[in-house]
Amino acid sequence: MKTSFVYLLVLFHFLAIKVKGQTIKVTYERKPNIEYQLRNVMDPVHKESITNHLISNQKVYELSVSQDRSLFEVVGNIDLYNPGFIDESNTGLILKNISTKEMLISKSLDGKKYLIKDSIPTFNWKIFDEFKTINGIKCQKATTFENDILLTAWFVRKPEYNRIGPEYYGMKNALIMELQRPSFTF
């Protein structure tokens, strides 16, 4: 009950901010890199089981940004067996406050809900002169490492965008349109 109240308070605070200024909304799909995740699995039955699990757990997220705050939340699961249907039973959100460099993360684990307060991580991005178009928007490439794992981001640089991206990822004066990790892509 306490977690639900805190969630509603956080959501209300974000919505109150949204009314005052322009809101940016981005929808992300989290798609697994099945080949990468199966690289050490030899048993064909186990491979099929893991593949089915990965495919059935693809999620849709929405990122809403207003001024110096962003809300990243699960909208639902993609149901590949019923195209066009999104299962909205999943919960979870990340609220980032850029000015205080803090974030609140709501997670469910074993049927219990947790609210975690943490600092927003910073990344040392290397920017390349490489571009691609995502949904009609010209994006530039950047890479960084997180715990020895290579991340590739395709971003739009604008002063009004600050550290905006999926989950807790972001870069200064930029909106990350696509983020690639070896195991999945947003």
C-alpha positions as CSV (number, residue, x, y, z in Angstrom):
1,M,0.0,0.0,0.0
2,K,2.8,2.4,0.9
3,T,4.6,1.7,-2.4
4,S,1.3,2.3,-4.3
5,F,0.9,5.7,-2.5
6,V,4.5,6.7,-3.3
7,Y,4.0,5.6,-7.0
8,L,0.9,7.8,-7.2
9,L,2.7,10.7,-5.5
10,V,5.6,10.4,-8.0
11,L,3.3,10.1,-10.9
12,F,1.2,13.1,-9.7
13,H,4.4,15.2,-9.3
14,F,5.5,14.3,-12.8
15,L,2.0,15.0,-14.3
16,A,2.0,18.4,-12.5
17,I,5.3,19.3,-14.2
18,K,4.0,18.1,-17.6
19,V,1.2,20.7,-17.5
20,K,3.7,23.6,-17.2
21,G,5.9,22.8,-20.2
22,Q,6.3,20.9,-23.4
23,T,6.3,17.1,-23.1
24,I,8.4,14.8,-25.3
25,K,7.2,11.2,-25.7
26,V,9.2,8.3,-27.1
27,T,8.1,4.7,-27.4
28,Y,10.7,2.0,-27.2
29,E,10.5,-1.8,-27.8
30,R,13.0,-3.9,-26.0
31,K,14.1,-6.6,-28.4
32,P,16.4,-9.5,-27.3
33,N,19.5,-10.4,-29.3
34,I,18.6,-14.1,-29.3
35,E,21.7,-15.3,-31.1
36,Y,23.9,-13.6,-28.5
37,Q,22.0,-14.9,-25.5
38,L,22.1,-18.5,-26.9
39,R,25.9,-18.4,-27.7
40,N,26.8,-20.9,-24.9
41,V,23.7,-23.1,-25.0
42,M,24.3,-26.4,-26.8
43,D,21.1,-28.4,-26.0
44,P,18.5,-27.9,-28.8
45,V,15.6,-28.3,-26.4
46,H,17.0,-25.8,-24.0
47,K,17.7,-23.4,-26.9
48,E,14.1,-23.6,-28.0
49,S,12.8,-23.0,-24.5
50,I,15.1,-20.0,-24.0
51,T,14.2,-18.6,-27.4
52,N,10.4,-18.9,-26.7
53,H,10.9,-17.2,-23.3
54,L,12.9,-14.3,-24.9
55,I,10.4,-13.8,-27.7
56,S,7.4,-13.8,-25.3
57,N,9.1,-11.3,-22.9
58,Q,9.6,-8.5,-25.4
59,K,8.4,-5.3,-23.7
60,V,7.1,-1.9,-24.9
61,Y,8.2,1.2,-22.9
62,E,7.2,4.8,-23.0
63,L,9.6,7.7,-22.1
64,S,7.9,11.0,-21.2
65,V,10.1,14.0,-20.7
66,S,9.2,17.4,-19.3
67,Q,11.7,20.1,-18.4
68,D,14.4,18.4,-16.2
69,R,12.4,15.2,-15.4
70,S,11.7,12.0,-17.3
71,L,9.5,9.1,-16.7
72,F,10.4,5.7,-18.2
73,E,7.8,3.0,-17.8
74,V,6.7,-0.3,-19.0
75,V,3.6,0.0,-21.2
76,G,3.2,-3.8,-21.7
77,N,4.5,-6.9,-23.3
78,I,4.4,-7.5,-27.0
79,D,2.2,-10.5,-27.7
80,L,3.7,-12.2,-30.8
81,Y,0.8,-14.7,-31.0
82,N,-1.8,-12.0,-31.2
83,P,-0.3,-9.2,-33.3
84,G,-1.5,-5.7,-32.3
85,F,-2.2,-6.9,-28.7
86,I,-0.1,-5.4,-25.9
87,D,-0.3,-7.0,-22.4
88,E,-0.4,-4.2,-19.9
89,S,0.0,-6.3,-16.8
90,N,3.7,-5.5,-16.3
91,T,4.7,-2.6,-14.0
92,G,7.9,-0.8,-13.4
93,L,9.1,2.8,-13.9
94,I,12.1,5.0,-13.6
95,L,11.7,8.7,-12.7
96,K,14.8,10.8,-13.4
97,N,15.3,14.3,-12.0
98,I,18.2,15.7,-14.0
99,S,18.7,18.8,-11.9
100,T,19.2,16.8,-8.7
101,K,20.9,13.9,-10.6
102,E,18.7,11.4,-8.8
103,M,16.3,8.7,-9.9
104,L,13.6,6.6,-8.4
105,I,13.2,3.1,-9.6
106,S,10.0,1.1,-9.0
107,K,10.6,-2.7,-9.2
108,S,8.5,-5.8,-8.4
109,L,10.3,-8.9,-7.2
110,D,8.7,-12.1,-5.9
111,G,5.3,-10.3,-5.6
112,K,6.7,-7.4,-3.6
113,K,7.1,-3.9,-4.8
114,Y,10.2,-1.9,-4.1
115,L,11.1,1.8,-4.6
116,I,14.8,2.5,-5.0
117,K,16.4,5.9,-4.9
118,D,19.8,6.1,-6.7
119,S,22.0,8.6,-8.5
120,I,21.8,8.9,-12.3
121,P,24.9,7.2,-13.7
122,T,27.1,9.2,-16.1
123,F,28.7,7.7,-19.1
124,N,31.8,8.7,-21.1
125,W,30.4,8.6,-24.6
126,K,32.6,8.6,-27.7
127,I,30.8,10.3,-30.6
128,F,31.3,9.2,-34.2
129,D,30.7,10.9,-37.5
130,E,28.3,8.1,-38.4
131,F,24.6,8.7,-39.0
132,K,21.4,6.7,-39.5
133,T,17.8,7.6,-39.8
134,I,15.3,6.3,-37.2
135,N,11.6,7.0,-37.7
136,G,12.5,9.8,-40.1
137,I,15.0,11.5,-37.7
138,K,18.7,11.7,-38.5
139,C,20.6,10.2,-35.5
140,Q,24.3,10.2,-34.7
141,K,26.3,7.3,-33.3
142,A,28.0,7.2,-29.9
143,T,29.6,4.3,-27.9
144,T,30.6,3.8,-24.3
145,F,31.3,0.9,-21.9
146,E,29.3,-0.2,-18.9
147,N,31.0,-2.8,-16.8
148,D,33.1,-3.8,-19.8
149,I,30.0,-4.2,-22.0
150,L,30.0,-2.1,-25.2
151,L,26.9,0.1,-25.6
152,T,26.0,1.8,-28.9
153,A,23.6,4.7,-28.9
154,W,21.9,6.5,-31.8
155,F,21.0,10.0,-30.6
156,V,19.6,13.4,-31.5
157,R,21.6,16.3,-30.1
158,K,19.5,19.3,-29.0
159,P,20.1,21.7,-26.0
160,E,16.6,21.1,-24.7
161,Y,17.2,17.4,-24.4
162,N,19.4,16.6,-21.5
163,R,20.4,13.0,-20.5
164,I,17.2,11.6,-22.0
165,G,17.0,7.9,-23.0
166,P,15.7,4.5,-22.2
167,E,16.1,3.2,-18.6
168,Y,18.8,5.2,-16.8
169,Y,20.8,5.9,-20.0
170,G,21.4,9.3,-21.3
171,M,24.0,11.8,-22.6
172,K,24.4,15.5,-22.2
173,N,22.1,17.6,-24.5
174,A,20.8,14.5,-26.3
175,L,17.9,12.2,-26.7
176,I,18.9,8.5,-27.3
177,M,16.6,7.1,-30.0
178,E,18.1,3.6,-30.0
179,L,20.4,1.9,-27.5
180,Q,22.1,-1.4,-28.4
181,R,23.6,-3.8,-25.8
182,P,24.9,-7.2,-26.8
183,S,21.9,-8.9,-25.2
184,F,19.1,-6.5,-26.3
185,T,18.2,-3.4,-28.2
186,F,15.8,-0.6,-27.2
